[in-house]
Amino acid sequence: MKEPYQIKKEELSNVYKNNNFKQGLTSKEALEKLNADGPNTLEVKQTPKWKLFLRQFNNVVIYILLLSALLTLFIKHYTDAIVIIAVVVINSLIGYFQETSAANALAKIKNLMAQKATVYRDGIRKDIAAADLVKGDVVFLEAGDNVPADLRIVEADNLRIEESALTGETNSVTKSEATLSEENIPLAERTNMAYASTAVTTGSGLGVVVATANDTEIGKISREVSQIKSTKTPLIKEIDGVGKVVSYISIIASIIIFVIGFMLKIYALPALALAVVAMLVGAIPEGLPATTSVILAFGVSKMAREHKTIIKSMPAVETLGSVDIIATDKTGTLTKNEMTVTDLWVGNQKYQVTGSGYEPLGKLLQDKKEVTMTDKIEQFIEAGYQANDTILSEHDGKWRINGEATDGAFLTLYHKLKGKNAKSPYHEVDLLPFDSDYRYIAKLVENDAGQQMIFVKGSPDKLLEMAQIADNNFETKLWIDRAATWSKAGKRVIAVGYQEVKGKKLSEVTHQDLYQGITWLGMAALQDPPREEVVVALQKMNQAGVAVKMITGDHPETARAIGKQLGLTKGKIKAITGQQWDALTKEEKQKAALENQVFARTTPQNKLEIITALQEQKKVTAMTGDGVNDAPALKKADIGIAMGIKGTDVAKDAADMILADDNFATMATVIKEGRRIYDNIKKSILFLLPTSFAEGLVVAFSILTGQQVPLQPAQLLWINLISAITIQFAFVFEEAESDLMDRKPRSLSQKLMNMSEIRQMGFVAALMAGFALIAYEWFISMGVSEISASTMMVNMIVISKIFYFFSIRTDDFALGKAILENKHAWWIIGLMILFQLFLTYTPFMQVAFKVTAMSLLEWVVVILFSILILLIVEGKKRLTK
């Protein structure tokens, strides 16, 4: 079956009366097709908010807490039940807001579809709603229109369409009606097609609708985005795993202890049930989601505040630290998306031009030395300035163009060498716009003295023909070789010339005028320059073991040259095109995805497949992009990163993270920050779990020995959650280790905790539980009430956590100089102590949590026991070393 771009114009016209496209479909035909195919709108299926909320309860920890709440309600311990339910709701809300903050890219894609269309029906040109378009409709396009559906162009008058959001190409594409016979032509090279969501920049034309709604290219992207399911980040998977293991162990242990207690009739059934609930609540790390969220949230805040990086999904912060590969768009990300003249051949003299982008700051150099302009150079830049229909302007200190990037480069060159406020002595008489068949632009101008000139700028091969007409001895081969040298270096080559009008004055300029011969002035090499800061960032990423893959719509040679300038890899740059990629098997694609640094002439489907192939190779993959065509890959990647300034709304909404200043160099910084956050989350988990285990051990020991359980479920929840929002919060401020960016990315197979760390947790848990029980029994033996002894135990576990914090945060001796490095920790410890005083001495808290006031002597004993735990842990640390 033929692709639309392979269909001949004559085949399309057969369906219209007298083979006249302007006859269009009849209203009856259009209505029948509309009823059969449906409206030209994109379908958007959204998950209801209530489903998103209920989804947060699908977690083993939540199940256990809900079961515990039911049990406490059954035995009429309402305060405990309320506290447990409150914890469940808080954890679920955290997850819900994280999920709903992820973007609805589909809705944004839908908004890209044009709202109106101008069509021919019944031989009359009329405006209709774009939703009513059907296949076979003939659409009229003109400058300023958004293309309402996928069209096969059948008439084109200087028609140019800007397709960068869909294809990644910087410049507008010149369209024609010519049939393209080749197969598998990349989207960016289908010159007889116009695609929905793109915009007409100049000219006019007619196009026959060949695809509507979800069958359009933008519809295919929408469908791909909707089919991609978000995956959990490596850290979240690991934390879920830890939570499940701890939960299952706690459940099994609770069942065993319940059975033993029931068989031995240690307690009455309600008391036994409450004791088992207490054990479950104490052993399960309810504070784990809250702890992770707090550290990630502050990581998000720091990214936005210090690095102009907006994180939409909190786990994405940590994922950055585990990234193996960053797949990135070239234009506007690694490069400035601002064409710049870098070299000149004027006559037989070669020059270099400094400065990049559209800001007119730079110098003219020859052999690395600044030189002054000659008359020939002045004439060259005047010709490039005049043969132009683009505007360069400054807004808020930033220079921008309205028009074509190539033209903008020549405007910038003119003002670089002649000054920002320089005025040309010529004024326009007539313009011959750029045409894809001729590949040049020309302007007829006149000065105040009445002298007329035609300045022309365009493809070297076209201008060389004109130069040969004027001069039979013109050195064509020499200039072809010079142009080829620049092209191999990945530069765009533009030639410039002029024709002096003699005799009768002209009122317009034609192609025939130019083919009477021109005076050759020279050539300029243009390049979309690499961002200087990106080159430095790539060096840091290579050092950290993070590979960068460049995905672009450019020609492979151009892309390879840019990759070499950027320093994508230390060795030879390997490149593959989209067509070559499509011919590979699944296994070959996986290999090619790893081996190649550059992917050229790619389609949106190619990008998605590249990301998938990398993930199948167990690589944590990030994807950066700014166009609509990047949306599926952004959503599929482990972390999608969109550009904040030049990025489309669709790209931003599909991404997990937005670079607000479009600065790719920020990636090196945020990778380091992600690794720091991972380290600190791991420390916080190694800090949290021993306390939970200790609480479970206290309750289990009490049940098995037939003693009164010293801790109530509400008290255990208080201990777990108050530390999660206070002292564990101190891990946010832990500085990065000095060798952080010298490490390779951690493997997906690497576990969160090794056996040594697990043994350490068990040791600390046993120590805390043992000392808490010893202190409790000691207080009871001294005649203290059970409620006072229970209060002492709650405070002792909390104070023990404070001392243990200083031990877990560093491998060095905790009471050395490291104790002063995290100054924020002291403020947070002070806050935690205030919470404990609030719990211990406030009447309504005493009633709710079954605690009472403590004496000074009791506080001293609590602190001494807690210090003893620290000294033993530190002693073991020294012995281990």
C-alpha atoms as one frame of an Amber mdcrd trajectory, in Angstrom:
protein
   0.000   0.000   0.000   1.306   3.418  -0.972   2.152   6.036   1.617   0.340
   9.376   1.045   3.564  11.072  -0.120   3.934   8.408  -2.858   0.470   9.059
  -4.315   0.486  11.084  -7.525  -1.474  14.307  -7.719  -3.501  12.915 -10.652
  -4.694   9.965  -8.555  -6.018  12.323  -5.915  -7.833  14.604  -8.349  -9.922
  11.775  -9.865 -12.443  11.953  -7.018 -13.388  15.561  -7.746 -15.644  16.948
 -10.453 -13.666  17.786 -13.610 -10.538  16.714 -11.710 -10.682  20.132 -10.058
  -9.369  20.234  -6.473 -11.224  23.480  -5.842 -14.474  21.624  -6.396 -13.799
  19.626  -3.228 -16.164  17.062  -1.736 -19.903  17.521  -1.760 -21.617  18.226
   1.545 -23.326  14.824   1.303 -20.002  12.989   0.818 -18.444  14.866   3.714
 -21.372  14.043   6.043 -21.259  10.336   5.139 -17.514  10.188   5.818 -17.897
  12.088   9.074 -20.534   9.600  10.281 -18.344   6.679   9.238 -14.935   7.887
  10.537 -15.940  10.159  13.393 -14.829  13.737  14.177 -11.298  15.016  13.645
 -10.517  15.201  17.358  -8.089  13.292  19.543  -9.507  10.907  22.117  -8.248
  11.574  25.627  -8.896   8.984  28.330  -8.169  10.181  31.826  -8.075   8.167
  35.031 -10.730   9.527  37.422  -9.316  11.269  40.502 -11.178   8.929  42.842
  -9.460   5.939  41.230  -6.074   7.616  41.697  -6.881   8.123  45.379  -8.070
   4.539  45.946  -4.949   3.270  44.173  -2.835   4.647  47.038  -4.380   2.090
  49.411  -3.023  -0.813  47.353  -0.024  -1.287  49.621   0.813  -4.031  52.108
   1.715  -1.523  54.840  -1.658   0.195  54.402  -3.454  -3.169  54.536  -1.777
  -3.996  57.847  -2.551  -0.585  59.322  -6.210  -0.818  58.244  -6.463  -4.280
  59.789  -4.884  -2.916  62.966  -7.399  -0.059  62.997 -10.299  -2.515  62.672
  -8.976  -4.610  65.544  -8.587  -1.594  67.821 -12.113  -0.459  66.951 -13.400
  -3.956  67.709 -11.867  -3.890  71.201 -13.041  -0.257  71.640  -9.626   1.446
  71.756 -10.928   4.383  69.747  -7.978   6.731  70.260  -5.536   4.156  68.871
  -7.878   3.508  65.928  -8.162   7.229  65.103  -4.377   7.700  65.172  -3.804
   4.655  62.942  -6.471   5.784  60.423  -4.981   9.301  60.396  -1.578   7.821
  59.479  -3.168   5.801  56.645  -4.910   8.872  55.221  -1.751  11.031  55.424
   0.357   8.417  53.602  -2.335   7.974  50.935  -2.663  11.716  50.361   1.103
  12.011  49.872   0.974   9.358  47.133  -2.156  10.855  45.569  -0.732  14.352
  45.182   2.486  12.950  43.741   0.546  11.036  41.095  -1.881  13.809  40.159
   0.972  16.314  39.834   2.318  14.245  36.932   1.245  15.941  33.751  -1.684
  15.239  31.576   0.218  15.338  28.306  -2.740  13.928  26.403  -4.940  16.930
  27.142  -2.196  19.270  25.943  -1.752  17.275  22.732  -5.475  17.570  22.115
  -5.198  21.360  22.446  -2.628  21.433  19.623  -5.231  20.498  17.044  -6.451
  23.457  15.011  -9.946  24.707  15.839 -10.853  26.009  12.352 -10.160  24.937
   8.779 -10.715  26.531   5.379 -11.986  23.939   2.884 -13.497  23.623  -0.577
 -16.900  21.945  -0.572 -19.455  21.977  -3.385 -17.019  24.220  -5.265 -17.187
  26.905  -2.556 -14.397  27.903  -0.193 -15.688  28.073   3.351 -14.537  27.990
   6.986 -15.629  25.003   9.050 -14.800  23.543  12.456 -11.625  21.465  12.181
 -13.445  18.654  13.983 -15.719  18.301  10.894 -12.834  17.589   8.507 -12.872
  14.217   6.728 -10.498  12.327   4.475 -10.661  13.742   0.946 -11.438  17.304
   2.048  -9.378  19.908   0.215  -7.898  22.391   2.706  -6.649  25.871   1.820
  -3.537  26.954   3.738  -1.967  30.370   4.120   0.589  32.057   6.372  -0.496
  32.018  10.021  -2.713  28.919   9.735  -2.318  25.854  11.904  -2.537  22.703
   9.799  -5.810  21.002  10.872  -5.109  17.414   9.714  -2.477  15.441   7.796
  -2.518  16.699   4.205  -1.009  15.686   0.879   0.012  18.990  -0.746  -1.396
  19.388  -4.276  -0.670  23.092  -4.839   2.092  25.198  -3.288   2.983  28.850
  -3.766   6.147  29.525  -1.732   4.527  27.396   0.986   6.738  26.900   4.062
   5.685  25.101   7.207   7.360  25.137  10.630   7.507  21.541  11.898  10.156
  21.694  14.645   7.831  20.522  17.435   7.036  17.398  15.408  10.341  16.662
  13.646  13.016  18.546  15.605  14.161  20.449  12.485  15.115  24.073  13.182
  14.091  25.735   9.903  10.708  25.899   8.238  10.309  23.316   5.471   9.521
  24.351   1.912   6.600  22.340   0.551   5.853  21.268  -3.021   3.308  19.114
  -4.836   5.920  16.764  -6.359   5.390  13.032  -5.785   8.054  11.284  -3.705
   8.655   7.768  -5.019  11.092   6.470  -2.378   9.931   4.351   0.553  10.418
   5.023   4.273  11.225   8.700   3.830  11.818  10.353   7.235   9.050  12.664
   8.422  11.327  15.713   8.159  11.947  15.052   4.433   8.352  14.541   3.276
   8.187  17.781   1.349   4.733  17.134  -0.130   3.060  16.556   3.236   1.670
  18.893   5.903   0.954  17.553   9.373  -1.622  18.432  11.990  -0.336  20.756
  14.765   2.333  22.370  12.530   2.143  26.009  11.411   2.312  27.750   8.023
   4.994  30.459   8.106   4.893  31.798   4.530   3.046  31.339   1.266  -0.145
  29.434   0.539  -1.300  26.122  -0.878  -3.891  23.369  -1.118  -3.770  19.989
   0.579  -5.981  16.911   0.487  -6.781  15.404   3.894  -5.251  11.901   4.119
  -5.548  11.329   7.871  -7.682  12.733  10.671  -7.924  12.417  14.463  -5.869
   9.553  15.921  -4.607   8.501  12.469  -2.580  11.707  12.105   1.078  11.820
  13.113   0.176  13.875  16.189  -2.619  11.372  16.892  -0.125   8.502  16.768
   2.004  10.337  19.321  -1.068  10.837  21.512  -1.859   7.133  21.270   1.716
   6.182  22.183   1.668   8.500  25.199  -1.623   7.028  26.410  -0.318   3.460
  26.114   2.867   4.051  28.067   2.497   3.138  31.715   4.530   5.033  34.266
   7.073   2.827  36.002   8.339   3.116  39.547  11.792   4.568  40.084  14.617
   2.264  41.242  14.576   3.709  44.759  10.810   3.439  45.154  11.001  -0.192
  44.018  13.712  -0.851  46.609  11.794   0.918  49.382   8.614  -0.972  48.440
  10.650  -4.155  48.646  11.987  -3.253  52.095   8.482  -2.342  53.269   7.050
  -5.648  52.004   9.801  -7.776  53.559   9.517  -5.999  56.920   5.715  -6.197
  56.767   5.655  -9.908  55.939   8.152 -10.686  58.694   6.069  -8.611  61.124
   2.852 -10.380  60.112   4.376 -13.843  60.438   5.954 -12.975  63.790   2.667
 -11.466  65.039   0.687 -14.547  64.013   3.191 -16.845  65.737   3.151 -14.757
  68.907  -0.663 -14.505  68.835  -0.954 -18.287  68.535   1.558 -18.831  71.364
  -0.208 -16.255  73.551  -3.613 -17.759  72.812  -2.440 -21.346  73.445  -0.715
 -20.430  76.720  -3.621 -18.137  77.692  -1.171 -15.406  78.674  -3.782 -12.666
  78.161  -7.507 -12.384  77.720  -8.353 -12.318  73.990  -9.000  -8.508  73.754
  -5.762  -7.755  75.596  -3.854 -10.213  73.404  -5.343  -8.677  70.253  -4.328
  -5.189  71.391  -0.825  -6.429  72.216  -0.440  -8.010  68.774  -1.718  -4.791
  67.132   0.877  -2.884  69.143   3.587  -5.237  67.913   2.457  -4.868  64.290
   2.207  -1.093  64.492   5.571  -0.853  66.234   7.482  -3.161  63.884   6.087
  -1.794  60.625   7.939   1.344  59.443   4.940   3.642  58.927   7.305   6.580
  58.773   9.095   5.178  55.718   6.907   6.907  53.072   6.876  10.141  55.082
  10.654  10.085  55.557  11.307   9.481  51.885   8.807  12.165  50.890  10.354
  14.770  53.222  13.884  14.208  51.908  12.686  14.150  48.291  10.502  17.233
  48.807  13.428  19.252  50.078  15.515  17.947  47.216  12.796  19.240  44.866
  12.794  22.617  46.628  16.586  22.895  46.454  16.584  22.020  42.746  14.064
  24.747  41.986  15.724  27.336  44.225  19.384  26.793  43.367  19.381  25.101
  39.963  16.214  26.406  38.225  14.980  22.836  37.879  11.314  22.027  38.383
  10.708  18.471  39.589   7.127  17.329  39.057   7.486  13.815  40.417   9.411
  13.700  43.703  11.029  10.269  43.184  12.551  11.669  39.989  15.039  13.612
  42.141  16.658  10.414  43.352  16.376   8.685  39.971  18.774  11.280  38.589
  21.463   9.853  40.813  21.118   6.365  39.347  20.977   7.391  35.672  23.244
   5.362  33.367  22.353   7.063  30.092  20.879  10.416  29.049  19.255  10.425
  25.618  18.887  13.994  24.456  17.653  16.097  21.605  20.363  18.198  19.951
  18.730  21.401  18.751  18.176  23.869  21.567  19.411  21.418  24.191  23.031
  20.625  23.415  23.161  23.515  20.969  21.717  27.015  21.162  19.179  26.653
  18.323  20.640  29.938  17.048  22.485  29.671  13.732  25.804  31.512  13.810
  28.284  32.477  11.091  31.605  30.966  12.202  33.827  31.198   9.081  34.087
  33.230   5.880  35.749  32.769   2.518  35.811  36.214   0.885  37.819  36.236
  -2.287  40.809  34.048  -1.512  40.983  35.077   2.130  39.688  32.913   4.970
  38.356  34.513   8.160  36.840  33.417  11.447  34.058  35.177  13.325  33.816
  34.960  17.114  30.678  35.067  19.238  27.705  32.746  19.101  23.947  33.079
  18.965  21.997  36.094  17.807  23.564  38.636  20.127  25.709  40.883  17.877
  28.941  40.561  19.843  32.027  39.196  18.129  35.204  39.908  16.205  36.640
  39.230  12.786  39.810  37.120  12.973  42.393  35.880  10.519  45.027  33.429
  11.718  43.737  33.987  15.253  44.421  37.731  15.068  41.768  40.421  14.954
  41.626  42.221  11.610  39.734  45.191  10.211  37.138  44.876   7.475  38.162
  45.245   3.875  35.853  46.645   1.188  35.209  43.095  -0.026  34.149  41.933
   3.422  31.940  44.983   3.833  30.272  44.220   0.521  29.886  40.558   1.533
  28.100  41.317   4.790  25.958  43.964   3.085  24.775  41.389   0.545  23.995
  38.854   3.303  22.145  41.548   5.255  20.021  42.666   2.299  19.159  39.245
   0.806  16.985  38.634   3.810  13.376  38.708   5.008  13.963  38.084   8.727
  13.899  40.558  11.625  16.464  40.644  14.462  15.400  42.425  17.645  16.299
  42.786  21.311  13.822  42.210  24.140  14.763  42.358  27.824  18.437  41.971
  27.003  17.874  38.903  24.797  18.255  38.909  21.018  15.655  37.042  19.014
  14.689  36.620  15.379  11.352  36.534  13.627  11.957  34.443  10.538  14.539
  31.950   9.364  17.585  30.987  11.428  19.970  31.237   8.448  18.841  34.779
   7.683  19.123  35.672  11.367  22.778  34.574  11.350  23.582  37.080   8.559
  21.750  39.892  10.347  23.808  39.169  13.467  27.038  39.076  11.403  26.252
  42.502   9.951  25.735  44.109  13.364  28.724  42.294  14.884  31.087  43.846
  12.379  29.364  47.198  11.779  27.778  47.896  15.165  24.410  47.282  16.775
  22.916  50.501  15.479  24.434  50.404  11.960  22.092  51.461   9.131  22.289
  50.203   5.559  22.557  52.776   2.735  20.062  50.750   0.686  16.292  50.454
   0.811  14.196  47.601  -0.577  12.546  47.766  -3.993  11.507  44.129  -4.461
  12.097  40.737  -2.854  12.384  37.337  -4.522  11.531  34.942  -1.645  13.386
  31.722  -0.990  12.016  28.875  -3.089  12.915  25.203  -2.668  13.209  24.752
  -6.440  15.781  27.561  -6.715  17.268  27.491  -3.182  18.189  31.158  -2.903
  16.707  34.493  -1.850  17.334  37.764  -3.692  16.488  41.383  -3.077  16.476
  44.357  -5.406  17.656  47.477  -3.530  18.430  51.091  -4.292  20.568  53.700
  -2.516  19.964  57.426  -2.137  21.985  58.082  -5.289  19.558  55.940  -7.281
  21.997  53.081  -7.877  20.284  49.694  -7.943  21.773  46.380  -6.858  20.485
  42.810  -6.668  21.894  40.944  -3.688  21.517  37.181  -3.625  22.180  34.573
  -0.947  21.667  30.812  -1.106  22.963  27.361  -1.947  26.554  27.439  -3.321
  25.756  25.170  -6.295  23.036  27.581  -7.490  25.124  30.721  -7.098  28.146
  29.034  -8.704  26.052  28.550 -11.891  25.306  32.287 -11.924  28.953  33.185
 -11.267  30.117  30.996 -14.173  27.757  32.815 -16.533  29.412  36.105 -15.615
  32.973  34.711 -15.651  33.972  31.752 -17.833  37.266  31.416 -15.920  35.584
  31.236 -12.549  37.290  28.666 -10.255  34.212  26.533  -9.596  36.053  23.401
  -8.405  38.055  25.381  -5.851  34.878  26.744  -4.258  33.156  23.350  -4.373
  36.089  21.850  -2.470  35.990  24.650   0.101  32.249  24.115   0.616  32.733
  20.339   0.944  35.340  20.816   3.686  32.902  22.856   5.744  30.008  20.445
   5.097  32.057  17.483   6.362  32.670  19.449   9.558  28.908  19.620  10.094
  28.499  23.242   8.968  25.844  24.734   6.710  27.379  26.576   3.738  25.763
  29.682   2.240  27.064  31.599  -0.787  26.641  35.337  -1.393  26.840  37.440
  -4.534  25.475  40.538  -6.246  24.527  41.976  -9.606  24.803  45.658 -10.391
  21.759  46.939 -12.299  22.814  48.980 -15.321  20.688  50.880 -17.761  16.958
  50.859 -17.169  15.833  50.750 -13.544  13.979  47.666 -12.356  10.775  47.564
 -10.336  11.009  43.842  -9.633  13.615  41.096  -9.539  13.211  37.784 -11.395
  15.100  34.530 -11.713  15.944  35.481 -15.288  17.709  38.600 -14.039  19.995
  36.553 -11.809  20.810  34.022 -14.515  22.326  36.805 -16.565  25.265  36.381
 -14.183  26.385  37.618 -10.764  29.599  38.738  -9.120  30.681  36.089  -6.631
  31.517  37.511  -3.204  32.246  34.353  -1.191  30.777  31.872   1.257  29.921
  31.680   4.929  29.930  28.621   7.188  27.046  28.528   9.658  26.559  26.359
  12.656  24.103  25.947  15.484  26.851  26.280  18.090  27.248  23.863  20.990
  26.540  25.415  24.355  29.882  26.052  26.050  28.567  24.957  29.440  27.340
  21.658  27.942  30.880  20.664  26.930  32.037  21.048  30.563  28.966  19.207
  31.863  29.564  16.276  29.505  33.091  15.901  30.850  31.681  15.640  34.382
  29.071  13.109  33.258  31.662  10.942  31.512  33.709  11.026  34.718  30.640
   9.888  36.667  30.019   7.012  34.242  26.931   8.583  32.653  26.757   8.180
  28.856  24.984  10.756  26.664  23.173   9.766  23.441  22.285  12.514  20.939
  19.014  12.017  19.048  18.365  14.465  16.229  16.617  15.039  12.916  19.876
  16.315  11.396  21.967  14.655   8.698  24.253  12.013  10.281  27.475  13.758
   9.229  26.312  17.048  10.721  25.223  15.288  13.900  28.502  13.347  14.165
  30.518  16.566  13.819  28.491  18.268  16.543  28.906  15.187  18.749  32.674
  15.389  18.333  32.706  19.086  19.257  30.609  18.382  22.320  32.817  15.497
  23.438  30.014  12.929  23.650  32.656  10.245  24.070  36.435  10.055  24.211
  36.702   7.713  21.221  35.210   7.764  17.735  31.639   9.004  17.429  29.367
   6.242  16.120  26.144   7.224  14.359  23.074   5.444  13.019  20.091   6.814
  11.077  16.422   6.179  11.709  16.164   4.145   8.497  19.103   1.945   9.504
  17.557   1.516  12.955  14.222   0.387  11.487  15.959  -2.426   9.608  17.394
  -3.960  12.795  16.031  -6.869  14.822  15.098  -6.403  18.495  18.440  -7.825
  19.670  20.365  -5.691  17.163  18.524  -2.579  18.363  19.528  -3.272  21.951
  23.173  -3.554  20.880  22.975  -0.487  18.604  21.382   1.592  21.363  24.426
   0.984  23.565  27.124   1.257  20.890  26.047   4.442  19.067  26.352   7.939
  20.459  24.412   9.676  17.652  20.974   8.802  16.255  20.209  10.895  13.149
  17.123  11.417  11.004  14.951   9.880  13.708  11.173   9.672  14.027   9.160
   9.876  17.291   8.775   6.076  17.095  12.573   5.705  16.786  13.073   7.765
  19.937  10.630   5.618  21.860  12.289   2.424  20.627  15.775   3.706  21.547
  14.642   4.406  25.116  12.946   0.995  25.313  16.057  -0.796  23.986  18.245
   0.897  26.596  15.830  -0.019  29.395  15.753  -3.626  28.173  19.512  -3.617
  28.692  18.875  -2.741  32.369  20.023   0.842  31.938  18.364   3.614  33.944
  17.618   6.067  31.165  16.802   9.769  31.162  15.392  11.536  28.109  15.512
  15.263  27.413  13.395  16.960  24.775  11.275  19.961  23.912   8.955  18.984
  21.059   5.650  17.211  20.723   7.549  14.407  19.004   9.544  13.852  22.205
   6.457  13.239  24.395   6.240   9.423  24.090   9.953   8.982  24.819   9.797
  11.477  27.707   6.995   9.521  29.314   8.601   6.130  28.654  12.014   7.085
  30.085  12.855   6.426  33.725  13.029  10.196  34.001  11.744  12.587  31.327
  13.305  16.048  31.233  11.738  18.918  29.249  13.042  22.365  28.376  11.252
  25.177  30.208  11.696  28.022  27.718  11.667  26.424  24.275   9.784  23.291
  25.283   6.207  22.734  24.150   3.464  22.284  26.749   3.096  18.686  25.634
   6.767  17.932  26.327   6.618  19.655  29.721   3.527  17.724  30.719   4.923
  14.352  29.658   8.157  14.959  31.590   9.045  14.344  35.235  11.356  17.335
  35.370  11.698  20.711  33.632  14.912  22.694  33.131  13.475  26.180  33.631
  16.426  27.894  31.908  16.901  25.252  29.159  20.397  24.682  30.532  21.432
  21.090  29.849  24.625  21.693  31.830  22.456  21.660  34.949  22.177  17.894
  34.434  25.657  17.282  35.868  24.708  19.215  39.001  21.361  17.515  39.473
  22.909  14.067  38.966  25.245  14.840  41.852  22.294  16.102  43.887  20.338
  12.936  43.077  23.204  10.766  44.304  23.458  12.807  47.505  19.733  12.391
  48.102  19.964   8.617  47.559  22.780   8.377  50.097  20.776  10.367  52.621
  17.579   8.375  52.071  19.557   5.167  52.590  21.017   6.565  55.819  17.536
   7.555  56.975  16.196   4.050  56.318  19.131   2.454  58.151  18.267   4.869
  60.966  14.502   4.238  60.931  14.308   0.450  60.772  16.261  -0.404  63.966
  13.822   1.704  65.982  10.810  -0.062  64.446  12.423  -3.435  65.080  13.213
  -2.414  68.669   9.571  -1.470  69.266   8.418  -4.826  67.875  10.938  -6.682
  70.043   9.751  -4.861  73.188   6.135  -5.870  72.555   7.008  -9.442  71.494
   9.147  -9.997  74.596   6.387  -8.661  76.850   3.762 -10.960  75.304   5.962
 -14.065  75.474   6.907 -13.401  79.095   3.326 -12.647  80.105   4.072  -9.104
  81.247   2.013  -5.979  80.769   2.814  -4.547  77.299   4.567  -1.250  78.091
   3.765   0.493  74.789   0.347   1.287  73.291  -0.305   1.360  69.490  -0.810
   5.162  69.540   2.498   5.629  71.390   4.326   3.504  68.816   2.822   5.495
  65.961   3.902   8.705  67.689   7.496   7.449  67.980   7.635   6.347  64.333
   6.007   9.401  62.786   7.450  12.148  64.994  10.954  11.011  64.146  10.049
  10.831  60.460   9.067  14.503  60.380  11.812  15.744  62.706  15.149  14.060
  63.265  15.056  12.060  60.025  14.483  15.383  58.337  18.060  16.269  59.347
  19.322  13.894  56.662  18.123  16.461  54.121  21.066  18.665  55.045  23.804
  16.045  54.954  26.497  17.132  52.486  27.594  14.964  49.548  30.515  12.600
  49.979  33.722  13.890  48.370  33.982  10.997  45.878  30.332  11.081  44.811
  30.935  11.990  41.141  33.822   9.554  40.792  31.500   6.607  41.377  29.794
   4.741  38.570  25.977   4.727  38.524  24.652   2.081  40.867  23.411  -1.081
  39.218  19.717  -1.947  39.104  20.668  -5.272  40.693  22.346  -3.539  43.638
  20.362  -3.942  46.858  19.524  -1.030  49.116  21.200  -2.749  52.069  24.016
  -5.282  52.238  24.365  -8.047  54.854  26.720  -5.987  57.019  24.133  -3.179
  57.227  21.341  -5.643  58.006  23.398  -7.149  60.855  24.109  -3.639  62.147
  20.363  -2.880  62.215  19.642  -6.066  64.123  22.351  -5.281  66.670  21.097
  -1.716  67.273  17.450  -2.894  67.483  18.351  -5.507  70.110  20.382  -2.918
  72.020  17.542  -0.359  72.073  14.912  -2.950  73.003  17.107  -4.504  75.700
  17.964  -1.217  77.420  14.343   0.009  77.146  13.062  -3.188  78.873  15.814
  -3.061  81.527  15.010   0.590  82.301  11.259  -0.160  82.353  11.691  -3.031
  84.829  14.029  -0.944  86.955  11.481   1.872  87.200   8.683  -0.569  88.033
  10.863  -2.179  90.743  11.358   1.266  92.291   7.607   1.622  92.725   6.920
   3.895  89.752   3.471   3.535  88.163   3.096   1.638  84.886   1.991   4.786
  83.040   5.139   6.617  84.263   7.367   3.702  83.226   5.623   3.580  79.850
   6.198   7.342  79.396   9.857   6.805  80.269  10.146   4.064  77.638   8.580
   6.265  74.913  11.011   9.081  75.665  13.967   6.729  75.999  13.401   5.261
  72.514  13.107   8.783  71.078  16.219  10.102  72.893  18.125   6.953  71.864
  17.254   7.795  68.254  18.758  11.260  68.698  22.082   9.813  69.843  22.024
   7.069  67.216  21.509   9.713  64.521  25.025  11.032  65.123  26.430   7.526
  64.724  24.619   6.522  61.513  25.303   9.765  59.617  29.051   9.172  59.396
  31.562   6.337  59.219  33.907   8.416  61.371  33.741   8.681  65.152  30.416
  10.356  65.899  31.686  12.547  68.730  34.565  13.978  66.679  34.504  17.064
  64.441  31.787  15.461  62.268  29.249  16.231  64.981  29.374  19.940  64.077
  29.184  19.574  60.268  25.380  19.408  60.029  24.344  22.548  61.922  20.710
  22.200  60.877  20.530  18.900  62.776  20.836  20.705  66.101  17.798  22.878
  65.371  15.821  19.797  64.320  16.860  17.884  67.456  15.687  20.870  69.491
  12.314  20.702  67.715  12.029  16.974  68.408  12.705  17.530  72.097  10.001
  20.211  72.159   7.548  17.686  70.632   8.445  15.185  73.354   7.913  17.790
  76.075   4.588  18.686  74.439   3.582  15.000  74.512   4.747  14.471  78.086
   3.350  17.579  79.800   0.252  18.637  77.820  -2.937  17.285  79.477  -4.907
  16.399  76.321  -1.845  14.647  74.821  -1.403  12.733  78.080  -4.976  11.483
  77.797  -4.770  10.668  74.065  -1.431   8.834  74.248  -1.654   7.439  77.818
   1.450   9.208  79.156   2.212  11.323  82.230   4.708  13.938  83.408   8.288
  12.862  84.181  10.573  14.028  86.986  14.097  15.431  86.480  15.629  12.212
  87.851  13.652  10.145  85.337  14.934  12.332  82.496  18.533  11.894  83.701
  18.150   8.091  83.718  16.621   8.169  80.200  19.512  10.263  78.857  22.186
   8.109  80.528  20.736   4.893  79.077  20.554   6.562  75.617  24.185   7.716
  75.819  25.211   4.189  76.801  23.607   2.867  73.588  25.603   5.409  71.524
  28.887   4.471  73.239  28.354   0.750  72.580  27.482   1.347  68.895  30.516
   3.598  68.460  32.725   1.044  70.211  31.538  -1.631  67.773  32.233   0.774
  64.867  35.819   1.222  66.082  36.327  -2.539  66.517  34.932  -3.240  63.033
  37.328  -0.734  61.484
